[in-house]
Amino acid sequence: MHRAVTALLGPTNTGKTHLAIERMLTHRSGMIGFPLRLLARENYDRVAALRGPESVALVTGEERILPRRPSYWMCTVEAMPLDLKVDCLAVDEVQLAADRERGHVFTHRIQNARGGLETWLLGAETIRPLLRELLPDAAFTTRPRLSTLG
């Protein structure tokens, strides 16, 4: 049985991704889908530095790093291997469900991608009405901005 989905919403620079990675690393396995290859790579490097490169996979449309038995998967949203069972799953920048070109992929992940213990949907506050419609049982949390953007 899956736990309820948690939507973590807030503006840029509120620590949403950082929190999702922290939560993921408390579990034996996890996967995060990012909107950009560079974000997936940056967070792959971060998690590999914390847990060792043999523990982390990177899967994007352009790059694949697949150790023998990775515990954590950093992916672009389109490249997330959804046949894997992981304890914690997150999708970053879910407001892209409103995008004309890529929205269908984000919507599919919102509706179907789940972690066995935790599922996190990270994004801007603007996606709240759609998430409420698609996932009426989701828990909503809001984060304040940590610093001023210049």
ChimeraX commands (.cxc) that place a marker at each C-alpha (Angstrom):
marker #1 position 0.00,0.00,0.00 radius 0.5
marker #1 position 1.29,3.46,-0.90 radius 0.5
marker #1 position 1.29,6.35,1.50 radius 0.5
marker #1 position -0.47,9.52,0.49 radius 0.5
marker #1 position 1.24,11.89,-1.88 radius 0.5
marker #1 position 2.78,15.05,-0.40 radius 0.5
marker #1 position 2.79,18.17,-2.57 radius 0.5
marker #1 position 5.54,20.52,-1.42 radius 0.5
marker #1 position 4.81,23.89,-3.00 radius 0.5
marker #1 position 6.54,27.25,-2.91 radius 0.5
marker #1 position 8.54,29.75,-4.90 radius 0.5
marker #1 position 12.07,29.24,-6.20 radius 0.5
marker #1 position 14.78,28.99,-3.54 radius 0.5
marker #1 position 12.67,27.46,-0.79 radius 0.5
marker #1 position 14.68,24.26,-0.37 radius 0.5
marker #1 position 12.07,21.92,-1.87 radius 0.5
marker #1 position 14.56,19.82,-3.82 radius 0.5
marker #1 position 17.02,19.77,-0.92 radius 0.5
marker #1 position 14.30,18.48,1.40 radius 0.5
marker #1 position 13.22,15.81,-1.09 radius 0.5
marker #1 position 16.80,14.55,-1.41 radius 0.5
marker #1 position 17.20,14.51,2.37 radius 0.5
marker #1 position 13.98,12.50,2.71 radius 0.5
marker #1 position 14.99,10.13,-0.09 radius 0.5
marker #1 position 18.34,9.44,1.59 radius 0.5
marker #1 position 16.58,8.31,4.78 radius 0.5
marker #1 position 15.24,5.35,2.74 radius 0.5
marker #1 position 16.96,2.33,1.24 radius 0.5
marker #1 position 15.97,3.40,-2.28 radius 0.5
marker #1 position 14.65,6.40,-4.13 radius 0.5
marker #1 position 14.19,8.23,-7.40 radius 0.5
marker #1 position 13.79,11.88,-8.32 radius 0.5
marker #1 position 12.67,13.19,-11.70 radius 0.5
marker #1 position 14.04,16.61,-12.67 radius 0.5
marker #1 position 12.89,18.87,-15.51 radius 0.5
marker #1 position 16.40,19.42,-16.87 radius 0.5
marker #1 position 19.36,17.15,-17.58 radius 0.5
marker #1 position 21.68,19.61,-15.83 radius 0.5
marker #1 position 19.61,19.48,-12.63 radius 0.5
marker #1 position 19.63,15.69,-12.73 radius 0.5
marker #1 position 23.40,15.71,-13.21 radius 0.5
marker #1 position 24.01,18.30,-10.46 radius 0.5
marker #1 position 21.96,16.29,-7.98 radius 0.5
marker #1 position 23.52,13.02,-9.13 radius 0.5
marker #1 position 26.94,14.51,-8.28 radius 0.5
marker #1 position 25.63,15.63,-4.90 radius 0.5
marker #1 position 24.13,12.25,-3.96 radius 0.5
marker #1 position 27.15,10.35,-5.36 radius 0.5
marker #1 position 29.42,12.45,-3.13 radius 0.5
marker #1 position 27.27,11.57,-0.11 radius 0.5
marker #1 position 26.62,7.87,-0.79 radius 0.5
marker #1 position 29.29,6.84,-3.30 radius 0.5
marker #1 position 29.00,6.58,-7.08 radius 0.5
marker #1 position 28.18,2.87,-6.91 radius 0.5
marker #1 position 24.93,3.77,-5.10 radius 0.5
marker #1 position 23.55,6.29,-7.61 radius 0.5
marker #1 position 22.29,6.07,-11.18 radius 0.5
marker #1 position 21.89,8.95,-13.62 radius 0.5
marker #1 position 19.35,8.49,-16.40 radius 0.5
marker #1 position 18.60,11.27,-18.87 radius 0.5
marker #1 position 17.92,11.39,-22.58 radius 0.5
marker #1 position 21.61,12.07,-23.21 radius 0.5
marker #1 position 23.47,10.42,-20.36 radius 0.5
marker #1 position 23.30,7.10,-18.51 radius 0.5
marker #1 position 25.40,6.11,-15.55 radius 0.5
marker #1 position 24.19,2.73,-14.30 radius 0.5
marker #1 position 26.16,1.05,-11.54 radius 0.5
marker #1 position 25.41,-2.60,-10.89 radius 0.5
marker #1 position 22.88,-2.11,-8.08 radius 0.5
marker #1 position 22.06,1.56,-7.52 radius 0.5
marker #1 position 19.88,2.51,-4.60 radius 0.5
marker #1 position 19.11,6.04,-5.82 radius 0.5
marker #1 position 18.11,7.25,-9.26 radius 0.5
marker #1 position 18.53,10.84,-10.51 radius 0.5
marker #1 position 16.62,11.22,-13.79 radius 0.5
marker #1 position 14.95,13.61,-16.12 radius 0.5
marker #1 position 11.19,13.28,-15.75 radius 0.5
marker #1 position 10.87,11.78,-19.24 radius 0.5
marker #1 position 13.57,9.17,-18.52 radius 0.5
marker #1 position 12.32,7.95,-15.13 radius 0.5
marker #1 position 12.25,4.12,-15.20 radius 0.5
marker #1 position 8.79,3.64,-13.73 radius 0.5
marker #1 position 9.03,-0.15,-13.60 radius 0.5
marker #1 position 11.42,0.16,-10.63 radius 0.5
marker #1 position 10.05,-0.10,-7.11 radius 0.5
marker #1 position 11.62,2.50,-4.82 radius 0.5
marker #1 position 10.78,3.55,-1.28 radius 0.5
marker #1 position 10.78,7.28,-1.98 radius 0.5
marker #1 position 9.89,8.94,-5.27 radius 0.5
marker #1 position 9.80,12.65,-6.10 radius 0.5
marker #1 position 8.98,14.71,-9.17 radius 0.5
marker #1 position 10.46,18.22,-9.29 radius 0.5
marker #1 position 8.84,21.26,-10.94 radius 0.5
marker #1 position 5.42,19.63,-11.35 radius 0.5
marker #1 position 3.93,22.94,-12.49 radius 0.5
marker #1 position 5.32,21.92,-15.89 radius 0.5
marker #1 position 2.18,19.78,-16.19 radius 0.5
marker #1 position 0.74,22.99,-17.69 radius 0.5
marker #1 position 3.42,23.09,-20.42 radius 0.5
marker #1 position 2.11,22.49,-23.96 radius 0.5
marker #1 position 5.03,20.32,-25.04 radius 0.5
marker #1 position 6.03,18.39,-21.92 radius 0.5
marker #1 position 2.93,18.66,-19.77 radius 0.5
marker #1 position 1.60,15.22,-20.64 radius 0.5
marker #1 position 4.73,13.58,-19.18 radius 0.5
marker #1 position 4.51,15.52,-15.92 radius 0.5
marker #1 position 0.77,14.81,-15.69 radius 0.5
marker #1 position 1.45,11.10,-16.17 radius 0.5
marker #1 position 4.04,11.14,-13.38 radius 0.5
marker #1 position 1.70,13.10,-11.08 radius 0.5
marker #1 position -1.01,10.51,-11.60 radius 0.5
marker #1 position 1.05,7.32,-11.73 radius 0.5
marker #1 position 4.58,7.54,-10.32 radius 0.5
marker #1 position 4.67,6.46,-6.68 radius 0.5
marker #1 position 7.17,5.50,-4.04 radius 0.5
marker #1 position 6.39,2.55,-1.82 radius 0.5
marker #1 position 6.72,4.65,1.35 radius 0.5
marker #1 position 6.79,8.30,0.25 radius 0.5
marker #1 position 5.88,10.30,-2.83 radius 0.5
marker #1 position 6.74,13.98,-3.15 radius 0.5
marker #1 position 5.54,16.40,-5.82 radius 0.5
marker #1 position 7.60,19.59,-5.80 radius 0.5
marker #1 position 6.61,22.78,-7.52 radius 0.5
marker #1 position 5.22,26.25,-7.68 radius 0.5
marker #1 position 2.08,27.26,-5.83 radius 0.5
marker #1 position 0.35,27.78,-9.20 radius 0.5
marker #1 position -0.07,24.00,-9.61 radius 0.5
marker #1 position -2.13,23.60,-6.41 radius 0.5
marker #1 position -5.60,23.70,-8.09 radius 0.5
marker #1 position -4.66,21.04,-10.63 radius 0.5
marker #1 position -3.07,18.81,-7.99 radius 0.5
marker #1 position -6.18,19.13,-5.80 radius 0.5
marker #1 position -8.29,18.03,-8.76 radius 0.5
marker #1 position -6.03,15.13,-9.77 radius 0.5
marker #1 position -5.11,14.01,-6.25 radius 0.5
marker #1 position -7.85,14.98,-3.79 radius 0.5
marker #1 position -6.21,12.98,-0.98 radius 0.5
marker #1 position -2.78,14.61,-1.33 radius 0.5
marker #1 position -1.28,16.45,1.63 radius 0.5
marker #1 position -0.16,20.01,0.84 radius 0.5
marker #1 position 2.80,21.77,2.44 radius 0.5
marker #1 position 4.11,25.23,1.61 radius 0.5
marker #1 position 7.66,26.48,2.04 radius 0.5
marker #1 position 8.62,30.14,2.47 radius 0.5
marker #1 position 11.49,31.60,0.42 radius 0.5
marker #1 position 14.79,31.20,2.25 radius 0.5
marker #1 position 16.46,34.31,0.83 radius 0.5
marker #1 position 15.86,37.26,-1.45 radius 0.5
marker #1 position 16.50,36.70,-5.13 radius 0.5
marker #1 position 18.55,39.47,-6.69 radius 0.5
marker link #1:1,2 radius 0.2
marker link #1:2,3 radius 0.2
marker link #1:3,4 radius 0.2
marker link #1:4,5 radius 0.2
marker link #1:5,6 radius 0.2
marker link #1:6,7 radius 0.2
marker link #1:7,8 radius 0.2
marker link #1:8,9 radius 0.2
marker link #1:9,10 radius 0.2
marker link #1:10,11 radius 0.2
marker link #1:11,12 radius 0.2
marker link #1:12,13 radius 0.2
marker link #1:13,14 radius 0.2
marker link #1:14,15 radius 0.2
marker link #1:15,16 radius 0.2
marker link #1:16,17 radius 0.2
marker link #1:17,18 radius 0.2
marker link #1:18,19 radius 0.2
marker link #1:19,20 radius 0.2
marker link #1:20,21 radius 0.2
marker link #1:21,22 radius 0.2
marker link #1:22,23 radius 0.2
marker link #1:23,24 radius 0.2
marker link #1:24,25 radius 0.2
marker link #1:25,26 radius 0.2
marker link #1:26,27 radius 0.2
marker link #1:27,28 radius 0.2
marker link #1:28,29 radius 0.2
marker link #1:29,30 radius 0.2
marker link #1:30,31 radius 0.2
marker link #1:31,32 radius 0.2
marker link #1:32,33 radius 0.2
marker link #1:33,34 radius 0.2
marker link #1:34,35 radius 0.2
marker link #1:35,36 radius 0.2
marker link #1:36,37 radius 0.2
marker link #1:37,38 radius 0.2
marker link #1:38,39 radius 0.2
marker link #1:39,40 radius 0.2
marker link #1:40,41 radius 0.2
marker link #1:41,42 radius 0.2
marker link #1:42,43 radius 0.2
marker link #1:43,44 radius 0.2
marker link #1:44,45 radius 0.2
marker link #1:45,46 radius 0.2
marker link #1:46,47 radius 0.2
marker link #1:47,48 radius 0.2
marker link #1:48,49 radius 0.2
marker link #1:49,50 radius 0.2
marker link #1:50,51 radius 0.2
marker link #1:51,52 radius 0.2
marker link #1:52,53 radius 0.2
marker link #1:53,54 radius 0.2
marker link #1:54,55 radius 0.2
marker link #1:55,56 radius 0.2
marker link #1:56,57 radius 0.2
marker link #1:57,58 radius 0.2
marker link #1:58,59 radius 0.2
marker link #1:59,60 radius 0.2
marker link #1:60,61 radius 0.2
marker link #1:61,62 radius 0.2
marker link #1:62,63 radius 0.2
marker link #1:63,64 radius 0.2
marker link #1:64,65 radius 0.2
marker link #1:65,66 radius 0.2
marker link #1:66,67 radius 0.2
marker link #1:67,68 radius 0.2
marker link #1:68,69 radius 0.2
marker link #1:69,70 radius 0.2
marker link #1:70,71 radius 0.2
marker link #1:71,72 radius 0.2
marker link #1:72,73 radius 0.2
marker link #1:73,74 radius 0.2
marker link #1:74,75 radius 0.2
marker link #1:75,76 radius 0.2
marker link #1:76,77 radius 0.2
marker link #1:77,78 radius 0.2
marker link #1:78,79 radius 0.2
marker link #1:79,80 radius 0.2
marker link #1:80,81 radius 0.2
marker link #1:81,82 radius 0.2
marker link #1:82,83 radius 0.2
marker link #1:83,84 radius 0.2
marker link #1:84,85 radius 0.2
marker link #1:85,86 radius 0.2
marker link #1:86,87 radius 0.2
marker link #1:87,88 radius 0.2
marker link #1:88,89 radius 0.2
marker link #1:89,90 radius 0.2
marker link #1:90,91 radius 0.2
marker link #1:91,92 radius 0.2
marker link #1:92,93 radius 0.2
marker link #1:93,94 radius 0.2
marker link #1:94,95 radius 0.2
marker link #1:95,96 radius 0.2
marker link #1:96,97 radius 0.2
marker link #1:97,98 radius 0.2
marker link #1:98,99 radius 0.2
marker link #1:99,100 radius 0.2
marker link #1:100,101 radius 0.2
marker link #1:101,102 radius 0.2
marker link #1:102,103 radius 0.2
marker link #1:103,104 radius 0.2
marker link #1:104,105 radius 0.2
marker link #1:105,106 radius 0.2
marker link #1:106,107 radius 0.2
marker link #1:107,108 radius 0.2
marker link #1:108,109 radius 0.2
marker link #1:109,110 radius 0.2
marker link #1:110,111 radius 0.2
marker link #1:111,112 radius 0.2
marker link #1:112,113 radius 0.2
marker link #1:113,114 radius 0.2
marker link #1:114,115 radius 0.2
marker link #1:115,116 radius 0.2
marker link #1:116,117 radius 0.2
marker link #1:117,118 radius 0.2
marker link #1:118,119 radius 0.2
marker link #1:119,120 radius 0.2
marker link #1:120,121 radius 0.2
marker link #1:121,122 radius 0.2
marker link #1:122,123 radius 0.2
marker link #1:123,124 radius 0.2
marker link #1:124,125 radius 0.2
marker link #1:125,126 radius 0.2
marker link #1:126,127 radius 0.2
marker link #1:127,128 radius 0.2
marker link #1:128,129 radius 0.2
marker link #1:129,130 radius 0.2
marker link #1:130,131 radius 0.2
marker link #1:131,132 radius 0.2
marker link #1:132,133 radius 0.2
marker link #1:133,134 radius 0.2
marker link #1:134,135 radius 0.2
marker link #1:135,136 radius 0.2
marker link #1:136,137 radius 0.2
marker link #1:137,138 radius 0.2
marker link #1:138,139 radius 0.2
marker link #1:139,140 radius 0.2
marker link #1:140,141 radius 0.2
marker link #1:141,142 radius 0.2
marker link #1:142,143 radius 0.2
marker link #1:143,144 radius 0.2
marker link #1:144,145 radius 0.2
marker link #1:145,146 radius 0.2
marker link #1:146,147 radius 0.2
marker link #1:147,148 radius 0.2
marker link #1:148,149 radius 0.2
marker link #1:149,150 radius 0.2
view
